[in-house]
Amino acid sequence: MEASAGQSSVPPASAFDKSRVLDIKPLRTLVPMFPNPPQAPPFVCSSPFGPFPSGFSPFYPFSAAQGAQGSPEAEEQQGEPSFRAPNHHDGGFETPAAAVPLRSFGTPQMGAGAHFSGASNGDTGSSFGVGGDGFTLRSRRSGSNAQGSNQSQKRGRNVRDRASVEASKRALQNSALGLNPAQKEDGDRELVKHVMLKFDAVRRRLSQLEDSKEAPSGLIKRADLKSANIMLTAGIRTNARKRIGGVPGVEIGDIFFFRMELCVVGLHAPSMAGIDYMTVNGEMGEEPLAVSIVSSGGYEDEAEDEDVLIYTGQGGNLGGGANTRKNKEITDQKLVRGNLALDRSSRRGNEIRVVRGLRESLNSVSKVYVYDGLYRIQDSWVAKTQSGANSFKYKLIRVQGQPSALAVWQSVQRWKAGNASRPGLILPDLTSGAEISPVSLVNDIDDEKGPSYFTYFPTVRYSKSFNLSQPSCGCSCQKECSAGDLNCSCIRKNGGDFPYTTNGVLVSRKPLVYECGPSCPCIPNCKNRVSQTGLKVRLEVFKTKNRGWGLRSWDPIRSGTFICEYAGEVMDKAKLDRDEGENNDYVFDTTRTFDRSFKWNYDPVLIDEETHGESNEEYDIPFPLAISAKDAGNIARFMNHSCSPNVFWQPIVYDHNSESFIHIAFFAMRHIPPMTELTYDYGVSQSERRRKQCLCGSPKCKGYFG
């Protein structure tokens, strides 16, 4: 570091006053103790939130340590009590706490306005903070919120306010949903997938409750924050042990739609702070080393290069960028906490995980977090901003030999903008305009010019309708069907729950999902017509190395997103059985045996719900359904089989002319990065003659399918 850092420089470790580092434990485990400074009055009995008598200094965690006012992370909003760890400006440091459930802190019940914040490098929209200073809790209390949080719930499956923190923690730990200590410390690929699936399942359900206004007041409105709190309390997390280098089970190119997902899989512990670090023994004693950073646009990073990142340190009020605090004095960044850790890492040359926050193509106001691999700091310096404030700059170089991540995103953006041609492009749109979004046909493997001829048809063809158990009738909504409106017959058919969140994500697998159809008077873009409004992502059909043609997406796909339906001609099952000797590789057959161990829905016990069929993932198709896409079909015919798929199918019913029709819709099983092949489980036929050798390459490969 340059000498111009001035007061931000740090004395040797031997000069640290380690007596100031407190070992903080939950208050209920301690005998009440009150500080008696020399100038303070003797024992004072006072509310932990004040007001305090003159000369009395409140102690952590009920307020910031003395001298903390120099740091922007220590600034409090007037009238808002806050919980903060001690902040040492004499050059001291602390390892940022790994994320732990809020319920492990003996805090009073907070109102609906409770949110969590901390130091950040970007992503200032997140409000659940576990940064270098531990948790920061701010609350705007109101009588209405306090009253609302104590109201009893009329419906058994509503999220209920827990009366006893310890009792609920024991119930969750005994529910067999948590992981054992070894799995929490160190994960693998399957554990990471498991944790991510559980997190998003709970988040979708909480979003569904919020959409229908069933969630009681007094709870966190951000479903992702609430989901993370539940997960951490239940012990459903992995890679909790901090480490330098890669994280077991997390692959380069993996994507995350919420900062808390980075936390529960151990990729980056702080939910807001851009720098994560750990304490190691160095030549001058203990020192911090950076283990991961998140670059998401909050500061003026130079992040366009796929192999070089110019990263701006955290803290300060630099007078520009998303981190600027209005009506606050312009201040320099200080060489403490995360900035100090990056400085020490630049000297040691240790690997640092880099996560990049990129704008989501389908939603410009949200971000997708991409794990871009390991970097090392090559250089660092102090730079002046336009406002005159000093900021720390770190030049990170990507370690060679790693799979591409950011480079893939940048290539896709160039193709979309027309600034570069797609290598191997055969047709810009093989659907000839039948879909609202073009579907490219690409072959960069060999000289084959395309698949065998077929007629493109975007939906399923029925030669006759099939009678379902329920009478066929549409809803009576005049505008848009609203979540929580039990007057809507389509919602009643779905058990009283809207099957999708407001952004069109499927909440749970169901025996049947009932959508509004052409017979319903609601508007055409009703949110209960997800599978009927066309493709949601930009897709391409491409030639694989050893499995013929496949399907993948240019866009990142969120778990639960609709991809497409299986289009083709509905065949009589008896005819299909007679013609089973015919070489037809394009058949979807619901009578095949599928993996019954696959569970995608949320666990009701995690959110204190009674089971009312929400966890039932067995499909209830009233008749054997077989669809042939050999002669006529859509892009679904190109989706290959995998024994470890990333897509699942869901039967959907809607009415047309007083007749009911079943459609097979495909949804993302988990978050899918761009240019990743889309696959689903074909199932296994009872006839061994139909089985084919499986080439999916999955560790769970059964060796055959179909």
LOKEGU-272249 format. One record per residue (C-alpha): z, y, x; residue number from 1; residue in one letter. Coordinates in steps of 0.05 Angstrom, whole numbers. Each point is the difference from the previous one (the first is absolute). Layout:
N
     pz     py     px resi resn
      Z      Y      X  NUM    a
...
//
This chain:
706
     pz     py     px resi resn
      0      0      0    1    m
    -14     71     23    2    e
     58     44     20    3    a
    -19     48    -56    4    s
     36    -45    -48    5    a
     61     43     18    6    g
     59    -15    -44    7    q
    -33    -62    -26    8    s
     10    -35     67    9    s
     52    -56      0   10    v
     57    -10     50   11    p
      9    -68     34   12    p
     29    -56    -42   13    a
     65      4     41   14    s
     12     69    -30   15    a
     -1    -24    -72   16    f
     65      6    -38   17    d
      0    -69    -30   18    k
     65     13    -36   19    s
    -41     40    -49   20    r
    -40    -61    -22   21    v
     37    -26    -61   22    l
      2    -71    -24   23    d
    -11     13    -74   24    i
     18    -54    -51   25    k
     -1      0    -76   26    p
     59     43    -23   27    l
     30    -55    -42   28    r
     14    -40     64   29    t
     40     56     33   30    l
     71     25    -10   31    v
     -7     73    -23   32    p
      3     46     60   33    m
     -5     75      1   34    f
    -16     44     61   35    p
     53     48     25   36    n
    -32     49     49   37    p
     49     45     37   38    p
    -18     59    -45   39    q
     -3    -40    -65   40    a
     56     -5    -49   41    p
     37    -66     -5   42    p
    -19    -55    -49   43    f
    -46     26    -54   44    v
    -18    -40    -62   45    c
    -69     23    -21   46    s
    -61    -27    -35   47    s
    -49    -28     52   48    p
    -53     48    -27   49    f
     44     61      2   50    g
     19     54    -10   51    p
     40      0     65   52    f
     58     46     20   53    p
    -11     50     55   54    s
      2    -32     68   55    g
    -12    -70    -25   56    f
    -59    -38     30   57    s
    -29    -56    -43   58    p
    -17    -63     38   59    f
    -61    -45      2   60    y
    -31    -28    -42   61    p
     18     56    -49   62    f
    -32     55     41   63    s
    -37     15     65   64    a
     36      4     65   65    a
     17     68     28   66    q
    -57     30     38   67    g
    -54    -36    -39   68    a
    -29     62    -30   69    q
    -49      8     58   70    g
    -43    -58    -23   71    s
    -47      4    -59   72    p
     21    -71    -18   73    e
     71     26     -8   74    a
    -17     56    -48   75    e
     28     -9    -69   76    e
    -24     26    -66   77    q
     51     48    -27   78    q
     45    -31    -53   79    g
    -22    -70     17   80    e
     51    -47     34   81    p
    -31    -42     55   82    s
     18    -61     41   83    f
    -19      6     73   84    r
     15    -34     65   85    a
     26     41     58   86    p
    -54     40     34   87    n
      9      9     76   88    h
    -36     59     29   89    h
     29     -8     69   90    d
    -54    -51     14   91    g
     35    -60    -31   92    g
    -37    -49    -42   93    f
     10    -57    -47   94    e
    -44    -59    -17   95    t
    -26     12    -71   96    p
     31    -48    -48   97    a
    -44    -55    -27   98    a
     -9      6    -75   99    a
     59    -26    -40  100    v
     12      0    -74  101    p
     31     63    -28  102    l
     50    -42    -37  103    r
     33    -18     66  104    s
     26     71      4  105    f
     61     18    -41  106    g
    -32     60    -33  107    t
     14     26    -70  108    p
    -50    -13    -55  109    q
    -57     50      6  110    m
    -41     31    -55  111    g
    -73     -5    -15  112    a
    -16     52     51  113    g
     25    -42     58  114    a
    -50     -6     55  115    h
      1    -14     74  116    f
    -30     39     56  117    s
     -1      3     76  118    g
    -39     25     59  119    a
    -73    -16     -5  120    s
    -66      3     34  121    n
    -44      5    -60  122    g
      7    -33    -68  123    d
     49     51    -24  124    t
     -9    -25    -70  125    g
     45    -60     13  126    s
     71     11    -20  127    s
     38    -61     22  128    f
     22     14     71  129    g
     24    -44     57  130    v
    -16     42     60  131    g
     29     11     69  132    g
     63     27    -33  133    d
      9    -56    -50  134    g
     -1     12    -74  135    f
     -3     69    -30  136    t
     18      4    -74  137    l
    -10     61    -42  138    r
     15      5    -74  139    s
     -7     51    -55  140    r
     53    -21    -49  141    r
     -4     17    -73  142    s
     42    -18    -59  143    g
    -60    -29    -37  144    s
    -17    -45     58  145    n
     70    -26      6  146    a
      3    -12    -74  147    q
    -67    -34     -1  148    g
     18    -48     56  149    s
     58    -27    -42  150    n
    -38    -13    -64  151    q
     -4    -73    -21  152    s
    -70    -30     -4  153    q
    -27    -27    -66  154    k
    -49    -49     31  155    r
     24    -57     43  156    g
    -56      6     50  157    r
     12     73     16  158    n
     26     18     69  159    v
     76      8     -9  160    r
     47     44     39  161    d
     44    -45     42  162    r
     74     10    -13  163    a
     22    -34     65  164    s
    -38      7     65  165    v
     33    -59     33  166    e
     -8    -46    -60  167    a
    -75     14     -5  168    s
     -9    -11     75  169    k
     34    -68     -5  170    r
    -44    -18    -60  171    a
    -63     17     38  172    l
     21    -36     63  173    q
     16    -62    -41  174    n
    -67      1    -36  175    s
    -35    -38     56  176    a
    -52     56      4  177    l
     25     27     66  178    g
    -18    -25     69  179    l
     46    -33     50  180    n
     26     41     60  181    p
    -52    -28     48  182    a
    -57     18    -47  183    q
     27     70     -9  184    k
      3     11     75  185    e
    -68    -30     18  186    d
    -58    -12    -47  187    g
    -68    -34      1  188    d
    -64     10    -39  189    r
     24    -37    -62  190    e
     66     36     -2  191    l
    -34     68      5  192    v
    -46    -19    -57  193    k
     59    -25    -41  194    h
     40     65     10  195    v
    -60     44    -16  196    m
    -15    -40    -62  197    l
     72      5    -25  198    k
      4     74     15  199    f
    -64     17    -38  200    d
     17    -45    -59  201    a
     66     37    -11  202    v
    -34     67     10  203    r
    -54    -15    -52  204    r
     53    -21    -51  205    r
     41     63     12  206    l
    -64     42     -6  207    s
    -14    -35    -66  208    q
     70     17    -25  209    l
     -8     73     21  210    e
    -68      4    -34  211    d
     29    -25    -65  212    s
     61     46      8  213    k
     46    -60     -3  214    e
     35     14     66  215    a
     67     34    -13  216    p
     14     69     26  217    s
     42      4     63  218    g
    -46    -46     40  219    l
    -47     16     56  220    i
    -68     14    -32  221    k
    -40    -21     61  222    r
    -12    -74    -13  223    a
    -15    -14     74  224    d
     68     28     22  225    l
     37    -38    -54  226    k
    -37    -64     18  227    s
     18      8     74  228    a
     73     11    -18  229    n
      0    -64    -42  230    i
    -35    -39     54  231    m
     48     21     55  232    l
     60    -14    -43  233    t
    -26    -70    -17  234    a
    -14    -14     74  235    g
    -75     -7    -11  236    i
    -26     29     65  237    r
    -22    -24     68  238    t
     -6     23     72  239    n
     63     41     -7  240    a
     13     -7     75  241    r
    -32     58     36  242    k
    -48    -17     56  243    r
    -51     29     47  244    i
    -71    -26    -11  245    g
    -30    -36    -58  246    g
     38    -22    -62  247    v
     -4    -75    -18  248    p
    -43    -11    -61  249    g
    -30     70     -3  250    v
    -72      1     22  251    e
    -41     59     26  252    i
    -39     29    -58  253    g
     52    -17    -52  254    d
      7     55    -53  255    i
     59     27    -38  256    f
      0     47    -60  257    f
     73     21      6  258    f
     43     20     60  259    r
     55    -46    -25  260    m
    -46    -60     10  261    e
     -1     16     75  262    l
     75     -2     -3  263    c
     11    -67    -36  264    v
    -47    -37     48  265    v
     30     32     62  266    g
    -62     38     24  267    l
     32     69     -3  268    h
     72      7    -24  269    a
      7     74    -20  270    p
    -31     15    -67  271    s
    -14     73     17  272    m
      9     12     75  273    a
    -64     -8     38  274    g
     34    -29     62  275    i
     40    -64      3  276    d
     39    -18     62  277    y
     54    -45     29  278    m
     52      6     56  279    t
     -8    -39     65  280    v
     36      0     66  281    n
    -34     43     52  282    g
     13     24     71  283    e
     45     56    -25  284    m
     33    -41    -54  285    g
    -22     -7    -71  286    e
    -64     35    -21  287    e
    -45      0    -61  288    p
    -70    -30      0  289    l
    -52     10    -55  290    a
    -23    -63    -34  291    v
    -46     27    -54  292    s
    -29     65    -27  293    i
    -35     19    -64  294    v
    -56     52      2  295    s
    -15     22    -71  296    s
    -20     74      3  297    g
     68     34     -7  298    g
     -9     30     69  299    y
    -62     23     37  300    e
    -17    -66     33  301    d
    -69    -13     30  302    e
    -14    -68    -32  303    a
    -75     -5     -6  304    e
    -12    -41     63  305    d
      7    -75    -13  306    e
     31    -13     69  307    d
     37     65     14  308    v
     54     35    -41  309    l
     29     68     17  310    i
     67     -3    -36  311    y
     45     59    -16  312    t
     75    -10      5  313    g
     48      8    -58  314    q
     46     55    -22  315    g
     -4     75      6  316    g
    -33     49    -47  317    n
    -67     10     33  318    l
    -31     47    -51  319    g
    -60    -44    -17  320    g
    -14    -68    -31  321    g
     35    -39    -55  322    a
     67      3     35  323    n
      7     76     -5  324    t
     61     23    -39  325    r
    -13     64    -36  326    k
     48     59      8  327    n
     29    -33     62  328    k
      1     27     71  329    e
    -53    -28     46  330    i
     36    -46     49  331    t
    -20    -43     60  332    d
      3    -75      1  333    q
     58    -28     40  334    k
      1    -58     50  335    l
     48    -43    -41  336    v
     -3    -64    -39  337    r
    -72    -22    -11  338    g
    -29     52     47  339    n
     47    -23     54  340    l
    -18    -72    -13  341    a
    -74     15      9  342    l
     15     37     64  343    d
     38    -60     27  344    r
    -56    -47    -22  345    s
    -51     42     37  346    s
     39    -13     64  347    r
     11    -74    -13  348    r
    -70    -13    -27  349    g
     23    -47    -55  350    n
    -46    -18    -58  351    e
      8     39    -64  352    i
    -25    -22    -69  353    r
    -44     51    -34  354    v
     -8      6    -75  355    v
    -52     48    -27  356    r
      5     32    -68  357    g
    -69      8    -31  358    l
    -23     29    -66  359    r
    -11    -53    -53  360    e
    -73      1    -23  361    s
     17    -15    -72  362    l
     57     50     -4  363    n
     -6     62     44  364    s
     72     21     -9  365    v
     30    -65     28  366    s
     -4    -33     67  367    k
    -12    -69     29  368    v
     39    -18     63  369    y
    -40    -41     50  370    v
     32    -38     58  371    y
    -46     20     57  372    d
     32    -42     55  373    g
     36     15     66  374    l
     -7     63     41  375    y
     31     28     64  376    r
     15     73     16  377    i
    -45     26     55  378    q
     21     73      1  379    d
     47     50    -33  380    s
      8     75     -1  381    w
     27     60    -37  382    v
    -50     39    -42  383    a
      5     67    -35  384    k
    -19      3    -73  385    t
    -35     60    -32  386    q
     67     25    -23  387    s
     28     -2     71  388    g
     45    -61     -9  389    a
      4    -54     53  390    n
    -19    -70    -20  391    s
     -2    -65     39  392    f
    -67    -35      9  393    k
     -9    -73     20  394    y
    -67    -32     18  395    k
     -1    -73    -19  396    l
    -54    -49     23  397    i
    -14    -64    -39  398    r
     12    -64     38  399    v
    -66    -35     13  400    q
    -20    -67    -29  401    g
     29     10    -70  402    q
    -38    -11    -65  403    p
    -30     63    -32  404    s
     38     37    -54  405    a
    -13     75     -4  406    l
    -71    -13     27  407    a
    -15    -41    -62  408    v
     22     56    -47  409    w
    -41     51     38  410    q
    -62    -44     -4  411    s
      7     -7    -75  412    v
      8     75     -9  413    q
    -64     12     39  414    r
    -38    -50    -44  415    w
     26     33    -63  416    k
    -19     69     24  417    a
    -69    -24     21  418    g
     12     22     71  419    n
    -14    -70     27  420    a
    -41    -59    -26  421    s
     35    -65    -15  422    r
    -20    -51     53  423    p
    -35    -60    -31  424    g
    -12     34    -67  425    l
    -50    -38    -44  426    i
     10     35    -67  427    l
     40     63    -15  428    p
     16    -26    -70  429    d
    -13    -72    -20  430    l
     24     15    -71  431    t
    -60     47    -12  432    s
     46     50    -34  433    g
     35    -50    -45  434    a
     68     21     29  435    e
     28     70      3  436    i
      7     -8     76  437    s
    -54    -29     44  438    p
     11    -67     34  439    v
    -34     -7     68  440    s
    -32    -64     25  441    l
     11     -8     75  442    v
    -17    -52     52  443    n
     18     13     73  444    d
      6    -74     17  445    i
    -70    -29     -4  446    d
    -70     12    -30  447    d
     12    -24    -71  448    e
    -24     54    -48  449    k
     46    -15    -58  450    g
     30    -52    -47  451    p
    -41    -42    -49  452    s
    -28     37    -60  453    y
     45     14    -60  454    f
      2     49    -57  455    t
     54     53      8  456    y
     44      4    -61  457    f
     66     39      2  458    p
     40    -40    -51  459    t
      8    -68    -33  460    v
    -48    -27    -52  461    r
     26    -39    -60  462    y
    -45    -39    -44  463    s
     56     -4    -51  464    k
     69     30     -8  465    s
     64    -41      7  466    f
     57      4    -49  467    n
     66     21     31  468    l
     69    -13    -28  469    s
     10     73    -22  470    q
    -43     35    -53  471    p
    -54     42     32  472    s
     10     74    -13  473    c
      0     62     43  474    g
     51     55      6  475    c
      4     62    -44  476    s
     11     52     55  477    c
    -43     61     -9  478    q
      2     27     71  479    k
     28    -39     58  480    e
     48    -59     -5  481    c
     67     22     28  482    s
     50    -43     37  483    a
     61    -13    -42  484    g
    -36     12    -66  485    d
     17    -62    -40  486    l
    -44     24    -57  487    n
    -59    -20     43  488    c
    -19    -72    -19  489    s
    -30    -13     69  490    c
     66     18     33  491    i
     37    -45    -49  492    r
    -47    -57     19  493    k
     21     10     72  494    n
     73    -10    -18  495    g
     15     74     -9  496    g
    -18     19     72  497    d
    -62     38     23  498    f
    -33    -50     48  499    p
    -21     53     50  500    y
     33     59     35  501    t
    -28     70    -11  502    t
    -47     -8     60  503    n
    -29    -65    -27  504    g
     39    -50     42  505    v
     17    -66    -33  506    l
     76     -8     -6  507    v
      8    -75     -9  508    s
    -40    -63    -10  509    r
      4    -23    -72  510    k
    -24    -60    -41  511    p
    -51     49    -30  512    l
     -9     75      8  513    v
    -24     35    -62  514    y
    -44     61     10  515    e
    -28     49    -49  516    c
    -71    -19    -18  517    g
    -61     30    -34  518    p
     34    -10    -67  519    s
     57     47     19  520    c
     -7     73    -20  521    p
     35     25     63  522    c
    -41     40     51  523    i
    -47    -38     47  524    p
     41     17     62  525    n
     65    -25    -31  526    c
     45    -27     55  527    k
      2    -67    -35  528    n
    -74    -12     16  529    r
      7     -9     75  530    v
    -46    -60      6  531    s
    -55     33    -42  532    q
    -10     65     37  533    t
    -39    -26     59  534    g
     13    -11     74  535    l
     58     39     29  536    k
    -17     -9     74  537    v
    -63      2     42  538    r
    -21    -72     14  539    l
    -52    -34     43  540    e
    -29    -71      1  541    v
     -6    -23     72  542    f
    -21    -61     40  543    k
     59    -38     29  544    t
     -3    -41     64  545    k
      9    -69    -32  546    n
     11      7    -76  547    r
    -64     30    -26  548    g
      6     67    -35  549    w
     66     34    -13  550    g
     30     62    -32  551    l
     42     57     31  552    r
     19     71    -14  553    s
    -13     65     37  554    w
     63     29    -31  555    d
     73    -20      9  556    p
     24    -38    -61  557    i
     70      6    -28  558    r
     36    -62    -25  559    s
    -14     -9    -74  560    g
    -65     39      1  561    t
    -57    -27    -44  562    f
    -59    -22     42  563    i
    -51    -31    -48  564    c
     -7    -53    -54  565    e
    -35    -67      7  566    y
    -66     10    -36  567    a
    -47    -54    -22  568    g
    -15    -47    -58  569    e
     57    -34    -35  570    v
    -16    -75      0  571    m
     23    -55    -44  572    d
     49    -42     41  573    k
    -33    -65    -23  574    a
    -68     25     24  575    k
     30     20     66  576    l
     30    -70      9  577    d
    -67    -32    -17  578    r
    -36     43     50  579    d
     52     -6     55  580    e
    -51    -35     44  581    g
    -41     64      1  582    e
     10     43     61  583    n
     34     60    -30  584    n
     45     38     48  585    d
      9     58    -48  586    y
     49    -26    -52  587    v
     68     26    -21  588    f
     40    -55    -35  589    d
     69     13    -30  590    t
     14    -75     -6  591    t
      6     -8     76  592    r
     68     -7     32  593    t
     26     63     32  594    f
     58     14     45  595    d
     61      3    -46  596    r
     46     23     56  597    s
    -33     68      2  598    f
     46     52    -30  599    k
    -21     73     -5  600    w
     46     30    -52  601    n
     65     36     12  602    y
     67    -37     -4  603    d
     39     26    -61  604    p
     67    -11     35  605    v
    -18     53     52  606    l
      0     55    -52  607    i
     54    -28    -46  608    d
    -48    -23    -54  609    e
      8    -59    -45  610    e
    -59    -48      2  611    t
    -45     11    -60  612    h
    -62    -36     25  613    g
    -17     53     52  614    e
      2    -53     55  615    s
    -46    -47    -37  616    n
    -63     -5     42  617    e
    -31    -61    -33  618    e
    -65     18    -34  619    y
     -8    -16    -73  620    d
    -75     -7    -12  621    i
    -10    -31    -68  622    p
    -63    -39     20  623    f
    -32    -27     63  624    p
    -41     56     29  625    l
    -57    -10     49  626    a
    -47     55     23  627    i
    -64    -11     38  628    s
    -28     56     44  629    a
    -57    -41     30  630    k
    -56     35    -37  631    d
     34     64    -25  632    a
     64     32     26  633    g
     30     56     40  634    n
     32     11     68  635    i
     58    -48    -16  636    a
    -47    -58     13  637    r
      2     19     74  638    f
     76     -4      7  639    m
     17    -59     44  640    n
     58    -49     -6  641    h
     62      4     43  642    s
     63    -41      2  643    c
     36     66     17  644    s
    -37     48    -46  645    p
     10     75     -8  646    n
    -27      2    -72  647    v
     23    -35    -64  648    f
    -31     -7    -69  649    w
     30     20    -66  650    q
    -26    -18    -70  651    p
    -11     63    -43  652    i
    -14      3    -74  653    v
    -31     56    -41  654    y
    -32      3    -68  655    d
    -71     17    -20  656    h
    -24     -1    -72  657    n
     63    -36    -22  658    s
    -12    -55     50  659    e
     41    -14     63  660    s
    -29    -13     68  661    f
     34    -23     64  662    i
    -21     31     66  663    h
     21    -22     70  664    i
     21     61     40  665    a
     17      2     74  666    f
     57     42     29  667    f
     25     12     70  668    a
     57    -46     17  669    m
     25     47     55  670    r
    -23     62     38  671    h
    -69    -14     29  672    i
    -26     41     60  673    p
    -73     24      0  674    p
    -53    -50     22  675    m
     45    -59    -14  676    t
    -33    -58    -36  677    e
     23    -10    -72  678    l
     17    -72    -17  679    t
     34    -38    -56  680    y
     23    -71    -13  681    d
    -56    -41    -32  682    y
     49    -55    -21  683    g
    -11    -74      4  684    v
    -41    -40    -49  685    s
     23    -67    -27  686    q
    -66    -29     21  687    s
     -2    -14     74  688    e
    -76      5     -1  689    r
      5     75    -10  690    r
     45     11     60  691    r
    -28     34     62  692    k
     24     10     70  693    q
     42     63      8  694    c
    -16     46     59  695    l
     49     56    -17  696    c
     37     -8     66  697    g
     68     14    -31  698    s
     63    -33     30  699    p
     11    -27    -71  700    k
    -70    -28     -7  701    c
     -1    -63    -43  702    k
    -67    -21     30  703    g
    -38      1    -66  704    y
    -10     38    -65  705    f
    -39     -3    -65  706    g
//
